[in-house]
């Protein structure tokens, strides 16, 4: 797993959490 993938996944989760 690349660090970039983890960062992108975290960003997606963050966006979802922020939206909610």
Order of alpha helices (4+ residues) and beta strands (2+ residues): alpha
